[in-house]
């Protein structure tokens, strides 16, 4: 098995490193930020308000 041949799961036929890795890293960073925010009661409250407002949209 060679890691460098690892194809991206999106089906583009490109190596993961050259395709969706950036998106993947960004998604992970976002999740990490949310996790940090949720461990801070004040930020968690802000986040809740934001999500509540976002859902009011329609
Ligand atoms: Zn991809």
PDB file of the backbone (N, CA, C, O) and the ligand in Angstrom, with CONECT records:
HET     ZN  A 101       1
ATOM      1  N   UNK A   1       0.847  -1.207   0.000  1.00  0.00           N
ATOM      2  CA  UNK A   1       0.000   0.000   0.000  1.00  0.00           C
ATOM      3  C   UNK A   1       0.877   1.250   0.000  1.00  0.00           C
ATOM      4  O   UNK A   1       1.832   1.356   0.769  1.00  0.00           O
ATOM      5  N   UNK A   2       0.536   2.184  -0.868  1.00  0.00           N
ATOM      6  CA  UNK A   2       1.281   3.448  -0.897  1.00  0.00           C
ATOM      7  C   UNK A   2       0.336   4.604  -0.631  1.00  0.00           C
ATOM      8  O   UNK A   2      -0.673   4.765  -1.318  1.00  0.00           O
ATOM      9  N   UNK A   3       0.663   5.398   0.357  1.00  0.00           N
ATOM     10  CA  UNK A   3      -0.194   6.516   0.745  1.00  0.00           C
ATOM     11  C   UNK A   3      -0.308   7.562  -0.355  1.00  0.00           C
ATOM     12  O   UNK A   3      -1.336   8.227  -0.484  1.00  0.00           O
ATOM     13  N   UNK A   4       0.740   7.703  -1.140  1.00  0.00           N
ATOM     14  CA  UNK A   4       0.742   8.781  -2.124  1.00  0.00           C
ATOM     15  C   UNK A   4      -0.230   8.517  -3.272  1.00  0.00           C
ATOM     16  O   UNK A   4      -0.577   9.427  -4.025  1.00  0.00           O
ATOM     17  N   UNK A   5      -0.662   7.268  -3.398  1.00  0.00           N
ATOM     18  CA  UNK A   5      -1.623   6.945  -4.446  1.00  0.00           C
ATOM     19  C   UNK A   5      -3.072   7.113  -3.987  1.00  0.00           C
ATOM     20  O   UNK A   5      -4.007   6.868  -4.750  1.00  0.00           O
ATOM     21  N   UNK A   6      -3.242   7.523  -2.764  1.00  0.00           N
ATOM     22  CA  UNK A   6      -4.579   7.588  -2.205  1.00  0.00           C
ATOM     23  C   UNK A   6      -5.463   8.559  -2.978  1.00  0.00           C
ATOM     24  O   UNK A   6      -5.210   9.763  -3.002  1.00  0.00           O
ATOM     25  N   UNK A   7      -6.503   8.020  -3.611  1.00  0.00           N
ATOM     26  CA  UNK A   7      -7.386   8.849  -4.416  1.00  0.00           C
ATOM     27  C   UNK A   7      -8.418   9.545  -3.536  1.00  0.00           C
ATOM     28  O   UNK A   7      -8.827   9.031  -2.495  1.00  0.00           O
ATOM     29  N   UNK A   8      -8.819  10.710  -3.979  1.00  0.00           N
ATOM     30  CA  UNK A   8      -9.813  11.459  -3.222  1.00  0.00           C
ATOM     31  C   UNK A   8     -11.157  10.733  -3.255  1.00  0.00           C
ATOM     32  O   UNK A   8     -11.576  10.254  -4.309  1.00  0.00           O
ATOM     33  N   UNK A   9     -11.828  10.650  -2.119  1.00  0.00           N
ATOM     34  CA  UNK A   9     -13.120   9.957  -2.046  1.00  0.00           C
ATOM     35  C   UNK A   9     -14.219  10.652  -2.835  1.00  0.00           C
ATOM     36  O   UNK A   9     -15.285  10.066  -3.026  1.00  0.00           O
ATOM     37  N   UNK A  10     -14.005  11.864  -3.297  1.00  0.00           N
ATOM     38  CA  UNK A  10     -15.052  12.574  -4.037  1.00  0.00           C
ATOM     39  C   UNK A  10     -15.202  12.041  -5.449  1.00  0.00           C
ATOM     40  O   UNK A  10     -16.160  12.379  -6.144  1.00  0.00           O
ATOM     41  N   UNK A  11     -14.258  11.206  -5.881  1.00  0.00           N
ATOM     42  CA  UNK A  11     -14.391  10.592  -7.183  1.00  0.00           C
ATOM     43  C   UNK A  11     -13.788  11.394  -8.322  1.00  0.00           C
ATOM     44  O   UNK A  11     -14.036  11.090  -9.488  1.00  0.00           O
ATOM     45  N   UNK A  12     -13.004  12.410  -8.006  1.00  0.00           N
ATOM     46  CA  UNK A  12     -12.409  13.241  -9.049  1.00  0.00           C
ATOM     47  C   UNK A  12     -11.276  12.521  -9.771  1.00  0.00           C
ATOM     48  O   UNK A  12     -10.888  12.903 -10.875  1.00  0.00           O
ATOM     49  N   UNK A  13     -10.751  11.481  -9.139  1.00  0.00           N
ATOM     50  CA  UNK A  13      -9.625  10.769  -9.712  1.00  0.00           C
ATOM     51  C   UNK A  13      -8.292  11.397  -9.369  1.00  0.00           C
ATOM     52  O   UNK A  13      -7.241  10.891  -9.762  1.00  0.00           O
ATOM     53  N   UNK A  14      -8.333  12.504  -8.633  1.00  0.00           N
ATOM     54  CA  UNK A  14      -7.095  13.149  -8.192  1.00  0.00           C
ATOM     55  C   UNK A  14      -6.722  12.624  -6.812  1.00  0.00           C
ATOM     56  O   UNK A  14      -7.568  12.139  -6.061  1.00  0.00           O
ATOM     57  N   UNK A  15      -5.418  12.735  -6.495  1.00  0.00           N
ATOM     58  CA  UNK A  15      -5.016  12.381  -5.127  1.00  0.00           C
ATOM     59  C   UNK A  15      -5.711  13.293  -4.127  1.00  0.00           C
ATOM     60  O   UNK A  15      -5.912  14.478  -4.390  1.00  0.00           O
ATOM     61  N   UNK A  16      -6.069  12.743  -3.002  1.00  0.00           N
ATOM     62  CA  UNK A  16      -6.749  13.497  -1.946  1.00  0.00           C
ATOM     63  C   UNK A  16      -5.994  14.774  -1.602  1.00  0.00           C
ATOM     64  O   UNK A  16      -6.592  15.832  -1.405  1.00  0.00           O
ATOM     65  N   UNK A  17      -4.654  14.655  -1.532  1.00  0.00           N
ATOM     66  CA  UNK A  17      -3.810  15.797  -1.180  1.00  0.00           C
ATOM     67  C   UNK A  17      -4.010  16.975  -2.129  1.00  0.00           C
ATOM     68  O   UNK A  17      -3.906  18.133  -1.724  1.00  0.00           O
ATOM     69  N   UNK A  18      -4.297  16.671  -3.394  1.00  0.00           N
ATOM     70  CA  UNK A  18      -4.405  17.738  -4.393  1.00  0.00           C
ATOM     71  C   UNK A  18      -5.848  18.121  -4.652  1.00  0.00           C
ATOM     72  O   UNK A  18      -6.123  19.002  -5.466  1.00  0.00           O
ATOM     73  N   UNK A  19      -6.760  17.472  -3.974  1.00  0.00           N
ATOM     74  CA  UNK A  19      -8.173  17.721  -4.261  1.00  0.00           C
ATOM     75  C   UNK A  19      -8.877  18.303  -3.050  1.00  0.00           C
ATOM     76  O   UNK A  19      -8.805  19.512  -2.825  1.00  0.00           O
ATOM     77  N   UNK A  20      -9.543  17.496  -2.280  1.00  0.00           N
ATOM     78  CA  UNK A  20     -10.419  17.993  -1.219  1.00  0.00           C
ATOM     79  C   UNK A  20      -9.725  18.161   0.133  1.00  0.00           C
ATOM     80  O   UNK A  20     -10.380  18.471   1.128  1.00  0.00           O
ATOM     81  N   UNK A  21      -8.427  17.964   0.176  1.00  0.00           N
ATOM     82  CA  UNK A  21      -7.760  18.040   1.479  1.00  0.00           C
ATOM     83  C   UNK A  21      -7.963  19.404   2.138  1.00  0.00           C
ATOM     84  O   UNK A  21      -8.164  19.491   3.349  1.00  0.00           O
ATOM     85  N   UNK A  22      -7.911  20.457   1.340  1.00  0.00           N
ATOM     86  CA  UNK A  22      -8.084  21.791   1.904  1.00  0.00           C
ATOM     87  C   UNK A  22      -9.475  21.956   2.498  1.00  0.00           C
ATOM     88  O   UNK A  22      -9.633  22.499   3.591  1.00  0.00           O
ATOM     89  N   UNK A  23     -10.482  21.483   1.769  1.00  0.00           N
ATOM     90  CA  UNK A  23     -11.847  21.541   2.277  1.00  0.00           C
ATOM     91  C   UNK A  23     -11.973  20.760   3.580  1.00  0.00           C
ATOM     92  O   UNK A  23     -12.607  21.189   4.544  1.00  0.00           O
ATOM     93  N   UNK A  24     -11.336  19.590   3.558  1.00  0.00           N
ATOM     94  CA  UNK A  24     -11.378  18.707   4.714  1.00  0.00           C
ATOM     95  C   UNK A  24     -10.738  19.376   5.921  1.00  0.00           C
ATOM     96  O   UNK A  24     -11.271  19.335   7.030  1.00  0.00           O
ATOM     97  N   UNK A  25      -9.574  19.998   5.684  1.00  0.00           N
ATOM     98  CA  UNK A  25      -8.876  20.689   6.769  1.00  0.00           C
ATOM     99  C   UNK A  25      -9.715  21.846   7.288  1.00  0.00           C
ATOM    100  O   UNK A  25      -9.767  22.096   8.492  1.00  0.00           O
ATOM    101  N   UNK A  26     -10.375  22.554   6.366  1.00  0.00           N
ATOM    102  CA  UNK A  26     -11.196  23.683   6.777  1.00  0.00           C
ATOM    103  C   UNK A  26     -12.383  23.204   7.618  1.00  0.00           C
ATOM    104  O   UNK A  26     -12.732  23.814   8.629  1.00  0.00           O
ATOM    105  N   UNK A  27     -12.983  22.118   7.185  1.00  0.00           N
ATOM    106  CA  UNK A  27     -14.105  21.556   7.936  1.00  0.00           C
ATOM    107  C   UNK A  27     -13.661  21.153   9.333  1.00  0.00           C
ATOM    108  O   UNK A  27     -14.372  21.370  10.314  1.00  0.00           O
ATOM    109  N   UNK A  28     -12.478  20.564   9.408  1.00  0.00           N
ATOM    110  CA  UNK A  28     -11.945  20.174  10.720  1.00  0.00           C
ATOM    111  C   UNK A  28     -11.676  21.389  11.583  1.00  0.00           C
ATOM    112  O   UNK A  28     -11.949  21.374  12.784  1.00  0.00           O
ATOM    113  N   UNK A  29     -11.140  22.447  10.979  1.00  0.00           N
ATOM    114  CA  UNK A  29     -10.840  23.665  11.722  1.00  0.00           C
ATOM    115  C   UNK A  29     -12.125  24.276  12.253  1.00  0.00           C
ATOM    116  O   UNK A  29     -12.167  24.762  13.383  1.00  0.00           O
ATOM    117  N   UNK A  30     -13.173  24.251  11.439  1.00  0.00           N
ATOM    118  CA  UNK A  30     -14.462  24.787  11.861  1.00  0.00           C
ATOM    119  C   UNK A  30     -15.012  23.996  13.033  1.00  0.00           C
ATOM    120  O   UNK A  30     -15.498  24.560  14.013  1.00  0.00           O
ATOM    121  N   UNK A  31     -14.927  22.682  12.916  1.00  0.00           N
ATOM    122  CA  UNK A  31     -15.429  21.829  13.993  1.00  0.00           C
ATOM    123  C   UNK A  31     -14.656  22.095  15.291  1.00  0.00           C
ATOM    124  O   UNK A  31     -15.216  22.121  16.387  1.00  0.00           O
ATOM    125  N   UNK A  32     -13.341  22.290  15.112  1.00  0.00           N
ATOM    126  CA  UNK A  32     -12.479  22.565  16.268  1.00  0.00           C
ATOM    127  C   UNK A  32     -12.884  23.873  16.926  1.00  0.00           C
ATOM    128  O   UNK A  32     -12.924  23.975  18.152  1.00  0.00           O
ATOM    129  N   UNK A  33     -13.186  24.876  16.102  1.00  0.00           N
ATOM    130  CA  UNK A  33     -13.602  26.177  16.620  1.00  0.00           C
ATOM    131  C   UNK A  33     -14.912  26.061  17.377  1.00  0.00           C
ATOM    132  O   UNK A  33     -15.073  26.643  18.450  1.00  0.00           O
ATOM    133  N   UNK A  34     -15.848  25.307  16.814  1.00  0.00           N
ATOM    134  CA  UNK A  34     -17.145  25.117  17.462  1.00  0.00           C
ATOM    135  C   UNK A  34     -16.955  24.407  18.792  1.00  0.00           C
ATOM    136  O   UNK A  34     -17.582  24.757  19.792  1.00  0.00           O
ATOM    137  N   UNK A  35     -16.086  23.410  18.793  1.00  0.00           N
ATOM    138  CA  UNK A  35     -15.822  22.671  20.024  1.00  0.00           C
ATOM    139  C   UNK A  35     -15.268  23.600  21.096  1.00  0.00           C
ATOM    140  O   UNK A  35     -15.669  23.545  22.258  1.00  0.00           O
ATOM    141  N   UNK A  36     -14.340  24.455  20.679  1.00  0.00           N
ATOM    142  CA  UNK A  36     -13.761  25.408  21.622  1.00  0.00           C
ATOM    143  C   UNK A  36     -14.823  26.373  22.129  1.00  0.00           C
ATOM    144  O   UNK A  36     -14.879  26.692  23.316  1.00  0.00           O
ATOM    145  N   UNK A  37     -15.670  26.835  21.202  1.00  0.00           N
ATOM    146  CA  UNK A  37     -16.710  27.788  21.583  1.00  0.00           C
ATOM    147  C   UNK A  37     -17.669  27.155  22.579  1.00  0.00           C
ATOM    148  O   UNK A  37     -18.097  27.798  23.538  1.00  0.00           O
ATOM    149  N   UNK A  38     -18.006  25.884  22.344  1.00  0.00           N
ATOM    150  CA  UNK A  38     -18.968  25.210  23.211  1.00  0.00           C
ATOM    151  C   UNK A  38     -18.406  24.962  24.609  1.00  0.00           C
ATOM    152  O   UNK A  38     -19.167  24.813  25.565  1.00  0.00           O
ATOM    153  N   UNK A  39     -17.098  24.918  24.732  1.00  0.00           N
ATOM    154  CA  UNK A  39     -16.503  24.706  26.060  1.00  0.00           C
ATOM    155  C   UNK A  39     -16.407  26.025  26.819  1.00  0.00           C
ATOM    156  O   UNK A  39     -16.043  26.050  27.995  1.00  0.00           O
ATOM    157  N   UNK A  40     -16.737  27.118  26.137  1.00  0.00           N
ATOM    158  CA  UNK A  40     -16.759  28.430  26.786  1.00  0.00           C
ATOM    159  C   UNK A  40     -18.215  28.882  26.889  1.00  0.00           C
ATOM    160  O   UNK A  40     -18.832  29.219  25.879  1.00  0.00           O
ATOM    161  N   UNK A  41     -18.766  28.890  28.098  1.00  0.00           N
ATOM    162  CA  UNK A  41     -20.210  29.143  28.276  1.00  0.00           C
ATOM    163  C   UNK A  41     -20.681  30.417  27.577  1.00  0.00           C
ATOM    164  O   UNK A  41     -21.763  30.445  26.991  1.00  0.00           O
ATOM    165  N   UNK A  42     -19.879  31.453  27.640  1.00  0.00           N
ATOM    166  CA  UNK A  42     -20.278  32.720  27.036  1.00  0.00           C
ATOM    167  C   UNK A  42     -20.349  32.598  25.518  1.00  0.00           C
ATOM    168  O   UNK A  42     -21.303  33.058  24.890  1.00  0.00           O
ATOM    169  N   UNK A  43     -19.337  31.978  24.944  1.00  0.00           N
ATOM    170  CA  UNK A  43     -19.311  31.790  23.490  1.00  0.00           C
ATOM    171  C   UNK A  43     -20.389  30.813  23.055  1.00  0.00           C
ATOM    172  O   UNK A  43     -21.005  30.989  22.004  1.00  0.00           O
ATOM    173  N   UNK A  44     -20.617  29.791  23.856  1.00  0.00           N
ATOM    174  CA  UNK A  44     -21.654  28.818  23.533  1.00  0.00           C
ATOM    175  C   UNK A  44     -23.004  29.510  23.430  1.00  0.00           C
ATOM    176  O   UNK A  44     -23.798  29.207  22.540  1.00  0.00           O
ATOM    177  N   UNK A  45     -23.258  30.434  24.337  1.00  0.00           N
ATOM    178  CA  UNK A  45     -24.512  31.195  24.311  1.00  0.00           C
ATOM    179  C   UNK A  45     -24.597  32.026  23.036  1.00  0.00           C
ATOM    180  O   UNK A  45     -25.643  32.073  22.389  1.00  0.00           O
ATOM    181  N   UNK A  46     -23.505  32.675  22.678  1.00  0.00           N
ATOM    182  CA  UNK A  46     -23.459  33.460  21.436  1.00  0.00           C
ATOM    183  C   UNK A  46     -23.754  32.589  20.233  1.00  0.00           C
ATOM    184  O   UNK A  46     -24.511  32.963  19.337  1.00  0.00           O
ATOM    185  N   UNK A  47     -23.141  31.424  20.236  1.00  0.00           N
ATOM    186  CA  UNK A  47     -23.304  30.487  19.128  1.00  0.00           C
ATOM    187  C   UNK A  47     -24.765  30.051  19.008  1.00  0.00           C
ATOM    188  O   UNK A  47     -25.311  29.961  17.908  1.00  0.00           O
ATOM    189  N   UNK A  48     -25.380  29.784  20.145  1.00  0.00           N
ATOM    190  CA  UNK A  48     -26.785  29.384  20.158  1.00  0.00           C
ATOM    191  C   UNK A  48     -27.655  30.475  19.561  1.00  0.00           C
ATOM    192  O   UNK A  48     -28.549  30.203  18.760  1.00  0.00           O
ATOM    193  N   UNK A  49     -27.387  31.711  19.957  1.00  0.00           N
ATOM    194  CA  UNK A  49     -28.154  32.842  19.429  1.00  0.00           C
ATOM    195  C   UNK A  49     -27.983  32.948  17.922  1.00  0.00           C
ATOM    196  O   UNK A  49     -28.941  33.181  17.185  1.00  0.00           O
ATOM    197  N   UNK A  50     -26.743  32.773  17.481  1.00  0.00           N
ATOM    198  CA  UNK A  50     -26.464  32.844  16.045  1.00  0.00           C
ATOM    199  C   UNK A  50     -27.250  31.800  15.282  1.00  0.00           C
ATOM    200  O   UNK A  50     -27.856  32.091  14.250  1.00  0.00           O
ATOM    201  N   UNK A  51     -27.237  30.581  15.797  1.00  0.00           N
ATOM    202  CA  UNK A  51     -27.924  29.475  15.122  1.00  0.00           C
ATOM    203  C   UNK A  51     -29.422  29.705  15.133  1.00  0.00           C
ATOM    204  O   UNK A  51     -30.118  29.402  14.163  1.00  0.00           O
ATOM    205  N   UNK A  52     -29.912  30.244  16.242  1.00  0.00           N
ATOM    206  CA  UNK A  52     -31.339  30.521  16.363  1.00  0.00           C
ATOM    207  C   UNK A  52     -31.758  31.538  15.297  1.00  0.00           C
ATOM    208  O   UNK A  52     -32.766  31.362  14.613  1.00  0.00           O
ATOM    209  N   UNK A  53     -30.964  32.603  15.173  1.00  0.00           N
ATOM    210  CA  UNK A  53     -31.252  33.632  14.190  1.00  0.00           C
ATOM    211  C   UNK A  53     -31.148  33.097  12.767  1.00  0.00           C
ATOM    212  O   UNK A  53     -31.926  33.479  11.893  1.00  0.00           O
ATOM    213  N   UNK A  54     -30.191  32.220  12.544  1.00  0.00           N
ATOM    214  CA  UNK A  54     -29.998  31.653  11.209  1.00  0.00           C
ATOM    215  C   UNK A  54     -31.209  30.811  10.824  1.00  0.00           C
ATOM    216  O   UNK A  54     -31.570  30.753   9.648  1.00  0.00           O
ATOM    217  N   UNK A  55     -31.832  30.167  11.783  1.00  0.00           N
ATOM    218  CA  UNK A  55     -32.981  29.311  11.500  1.00  0.00           C
ATOM    219  C   UNK A  55     -34.272  30.096  11.296  1.00  0.00           C
ATOM    220  O   UNK A  55     -35.248  29.574  10.757  1.00  0.00           O
ATOM    221  N   UNK A  56     -34.270  31.352  11.731  1.00  0.00           N
ATOM    222  CA  UNK A  56     -35.469  32.182  11.538  1.00  0.00           C
ATOM    223  C   UNK A  56     -35.692  32.538  10.079  1.00  0.00           C
ATOM    224  O   UNK A  56     -36.774  32.971   9.682  1.00  0.00           O
ATOM    225  N   UNK A  57     -34.649  32.347   9.295  1.00  0.00           N
ATOM    226  CA  UNK A  57     -34.601  32.761   7.878  1.00  0.00           C
ATOM    227  C   UNK A  57     -35.887  32.692   7.082  1.00  0.00           C
ATOM    228  O   UNK A  57     -36.191  33.645   6.365  1.00  0.00           O
ATOM    229  N   UNK A  58     -36.640  31.647   7.164  1.00  0.00           N
ATOM    230  CA  UNK A  58     -37.840  31.544   6.338  1.00  0.00           C
ATOM    231  C   UNK A  58     -39.073  31.803   7.164  1.00  0.00           C
ATOM    232  O   UNK A  58     -40.187  31.760   6.642  1.00  0.00           O
TER     233      UNK A  58
HETATM  234 ZN    ZN A 101     -11.899  15.566  -3.972  1.00  0.00          ZN
END
